[in-house]
Amino acid sequence: MDKFTTITGVAAPMPLVNIDTDMIIPKQFLKTIKRSGLGVNLFDEMRYTQDGKENPDFVLNKPAYRKSEILIAGDNFGCGSSREHAPWALLDFGIRSIISTSFADIFYSNCFKNGILPIVLKPEEVAVLMKDAEKGENARITVDLESQTVTSADGEVFHFEVDAFKKRCLLEGLDDIGLTMEKASAIDAYEKAAAVERPWV
C-alpha cells in the first residue's frame, strides 16, 4: 500500500448526499477480486451515457478534474452495501482523500485499509472547500495527514481528527498484510518452537 503524507491539488466537487457504494461501483462490476482495473467503472452510471460514451456533464469527465486525487462530497458518503470494491475503484481512479461531513462506518474503515484518507469536517468547513473545488484549476487544496489539516485555496486551515493507529498505517503504507509482516520474525520464531514442541503437527 502506498504511503499517504501530503496531497496538494484540484479537488473534485460532488455535493450529492447519500452517495452509496452501488453508485460508486455498480454491482455488475463486483465479479473480480483484483484491486486494479475498477477505476474505469467508478461512478459508471453517472459517468457514462447508455451508449457507453462519456457524459460531459459529470464532474470527473471535465478536464479540470480528470486527475483529481481529492473528492469533496455530500453527507453520508459510502452508505449502502459494504463492498470493498468501492474504495478499490476510487483508489484505482486516483482518489487518495475524500472530505465530507459524514461517512458510512464500514466504508470509512475500508478506506484506511486501502490507502485512502476519509476526512470528516464541519458542514461550514466542507462548504468552503466545495466552493474551492467548484473553481476548478483556479483553486488548489492541501491535505496534510501528519498535521491533520486541510488548507483551502485561500490559506484557511481546518483541523480534522483521525485515529492514531489508522494514521500510522497510512503514513507508513501498512495494510493488514503489511502489519502482519512487521511481526514476521516473531511468527517465524513461534513456528520453529512449535515444530520442536509438537513435531507430529
C-alpha positions as CSV (number, residue, x, y, z in Angstrom):
1,M,0.0,0.0,0.0
2,D,1.3,3.4,-0.9
3,K,2.2,5.8,1.9
4,F,0.0,8.8,2.5
5,T,1.7,12.0,3.6
6,T,0.5,15.2,1.8
7,I,-1.6,15.9,-1.2
8,T,-2.0,19.2,-3.0
9,G,-4.2,19.6,-6.0
10,V,-7.5,20.4,-7.6
11,A,-10.4,18.7,-5.7
12,A,-13.5,17.4,-7.5
13,P,-16.8,18.6,-6.1
14,M,-19.6,16.1,-5.6
15,P,-22.2,17.8,-3.5
16,L,-24.7,14.9,-3.7
17,V,-25.8,13.4,-0.4
18,N,-26.1,9.7,0.3
19,I,-23.7,8.6,-2.5
20,D,-23.9,4.8,-1.9
21,T,-21.4,2.1,-2.8
22,D,-23.6,1.0,-5.8
23,M,-23.3,4.5,-7.2
24,I,-19.5,4.3,-6.6
25,I,-19.1,0.9,-8.3
26,P,-22.3,-0.7,-9.6
27,K,-22.9,-4.4,-8.7
28,Q,-22.2,-5.8,-12.2
29,F,-18.5,-4.9,-11.7
30,L,-18.1,-6.9,-8.5
31,K,-17.1,-10.2,-10.2
32,T,-13.4,-9.5,-9.9
33,I,-11.3,-9.9,-6.7
34,K,-8.5,-7.8,-8.2
35,R,-8.0,-4.3,-6.7
36,S,-6.9,-2.9,-10.0
37,G,-8.9,-2.1,-13.1
38,L,-12.0,-0.8,-11.4
39,G,-11.2,2.9,-11.9
40,V,-12.7,2.9,-15.4
41,N,-16.1,2.0,-13.9
42,L,-16.0,4.4,-11.0
43,F,-19.4,6.2,-10.8
44,D,-20.2,4.2,-14.0
45,E,-23.9,5.1,-14.2
46,M,-23.3,8.8,-13.8
47,R,-20.1,8.9,-15.8
48,Y,-21.3,7.3,-19.0
49,T,-24.3,7.6,-21.2
50,Q,-26.4,4.5,-22.0
51,D,-24.5,4.0,-25.3
52,G,-21.2,3.9,-23.4
53,K,-19.9,7.4,-24.1
54,E,-18.6,9.8,-21.5
55,N,-21.2,12.1,-20.0
56,P,-19.6,15.6,-20.5
57,D,-21.6,17.0,-17.6
58,F,-20.2,14.5,-15.0
59,V,-17.5,16.2,-12.8
60,L,-14.7,13.6,-13.3
61,N,-15.1,13.8,-17.1
62,K,-14.3,17.5,-17.1
63,P,-10.7,18.4,-18.0
64,A,-10.1,20.2,-14.7
65,Y,-11.0,17.1,-12.6
66,R,-9.8,14.1,-14.6
67,K,-6.7,13.7,-12.4
68,S,-8.2,14.8,-9.1
69,E,-6.9,13.0,-6.0
70,I,-9.3,14.7,-3.6
71,L,-13.1,14.4,-3.6
72,I,-15.3,16.9,-1.7
73,A,-18.6,15.1,-1.1
74,G,-22.0,15.5,0.5
75,D,-23.3,13.9,3.7
76,N,-23.2,10.1,4.3
77,F,-20.7,9.2,1.6
78,G,-20.2,5.4,1.1
79,C,-23.6,4.3,2.5
80,G,-25.3,1.1,1.2
81,S,-23.7,-2.3,1.0
82,S,-20.3,-2.9,2.5
83,R,-18.4,-3.8,-0.8
84,E,-14.7,-3.2,-0.6
85,H,-14.7,-2.7,-4.3
86,A,-15.9,0.9,-3.7
87,P,-12.5,2.1,-2.2
88,W,-10.7,-0.1,-4.8
89,A,-12.4,1.7,-7.6
90,L,-11.8,5.1,-6.1
91,L,-8.1,4.4,-5.5
92,D,-7.6,2.9,-9.0
93,F,-9.0,6.1,-10.5
94,G,-6.5,8.1,-8.4
95,I,-8.6,9.4,-5.4
96,R,-6.5,9.4,-2.3
97,S,-8.7,11.5,0.0
98,I,-12.4,12.1,0.4
99,I,-13.7,15.0,2.5
100,S,-17.3,15.0,3.8
101,T,-19.4,15.8,6.9
102,S,-20.0,12.0,7.4
103,F,-19.3,8.6,6.1
104,A,-20.9,5.1,6.4
105,D,-18.9,3.3,9.1
106,I,-17.8,0.2,7.0
107,F,-16.8,2.3,4.0
108,Y,-14.9,4.6,6.3
109,S,-12.8,1.7,7.7
110,N,-12.3,0.1,4.3
111,C,-10.8,3.4,3.0
112,F,-8.0,3.3,5.6
113,K,-7.3,-0.4,4.7
114,N,-6.8,0.6,1.1
115,G,-4.7,3.7,1.4
116,I,-7.5,6.3,1.2
117,L,-7.8,9.1,3.8
118,P,-11.5,9.9,4.6
119,I,-11.8,13.2,6.4
120,V,-14.8,14.4,8.4
121,L,-15.2,18.2,8.7
122,K,-17.9,20.5,9.9
123,P,-20.6,21.5,7.3
124,E,-19.4,25.1,7.1
125,E,-15.8,23.8,6.5
126,V,-16.9,21.4,3.8
127,A,-18.9,24.3,2.2
128,V,-15.7,26.4,1.9
129,L,-13.8,23.5,0.3
130,M,-16.7,22.7,-2.0
131,K,-16.6,26.3,-3.3
132,D,-12.9,26.0,-3.8
133,A,-13.4,22.7,-5.7
134,E,-16.0,24.3,-8.0
135,K,-13.4,26.8,-9.1
136,G,-11.5,24.0,-10.9
137,E,-7.9,24.7,-11.8
138,N,-8.1,28.1,-10.2
139,A,-8.0,26.6,-6.7
140,R,-5.8,24.0,-5.1
141,I,-6.4,22.3,-1.7
142,T,-3.8,20.7,0.5
143,V,-4.4,17.7,2.7
144,D,-1.7,17.0,5.3
145,L,-2.1,13.8,7.3
146,E,0.9,14.4,9.6
147,S,-0.5,17.8,10.9
148,Q,-4.1,16.6,10.4
149,T,-5.0,19.7,8.4
150,V,-6.8,20.6,5.2
151,T,-5.8,24.0,3.8
152,S,-8.2,25.8,1.4
153,A,-7.1,27.7,-1.7
154,D,-7.2,30.9,0.3
155,G,-5.0,29.5,3.1
156,E,-7.8,28.8,5.6
157,V,-6.7,25.8,7.7
158,F,-9.2,23.2,9.0
159,H,-8.1,20.5,11.5
160,F,-9.5,17.0,11.4
161,E,-9.5,14.1,13.8
162,V,-8.1,10.6,12.9
163,D,-7.5,7.5,14.9
164,A,-3.8,7.3,15.9
165,F,-3.4,3.7,14.7
166,K,-5.1,4.4,11.3
167,K,-2.9,7.5,10.9
168,R,0.2,5.4,11.5
169,C,-0.9,2.8,9.0
170,L,-1.5,5.4,6.3
171,L,1.8,7.3,7.0
172,E,3.8,4.1,6.8
173,G,1.8,2.4,4.0
174,L,0.7,-0.5,6.1
175,D,-2.4,-2.6,5.1
176,D,-3.4,-5.7,7.1
177,I,-0.7,-7.8,5.3
178,G,1.9,-5.2,6.0
179,L,1.0,-5.1,9.6
180,T,1.3,-8.9,9.8
181,M,4.7,-8.8,8.0
182,E,6.0,-6.5,10.8
183,K,5.7,-9.5,13.1
184,A,7.4,-11.9,10.6
185,S,10.4,-12.6,12.9
186,A,8.2,-13.3,15.9
187,I,5.9,-15.6,13.7
188,D,8.9,-17.5,12.4
189,A,10.3,-18.0,15.9
190,Y,6.9,-19.3,17.1
191,E,6.7,-21.7,14.2
192,K,10.1,-23.1,14.8
193,A,9.4,-23.5,18.5
194,A,6.1,-25.1,17.8
195,A,7.7,-27.6,15.4
196,V,10.1,-28.7,18.1
197,E,7.5,-29.0,20.8
198,R,4.9,-30.7,18.5
199,P,6.7,-32.4,15.7
200,W,3.6,-34.5,14.9
201,V,1.6,-31.5,13.8
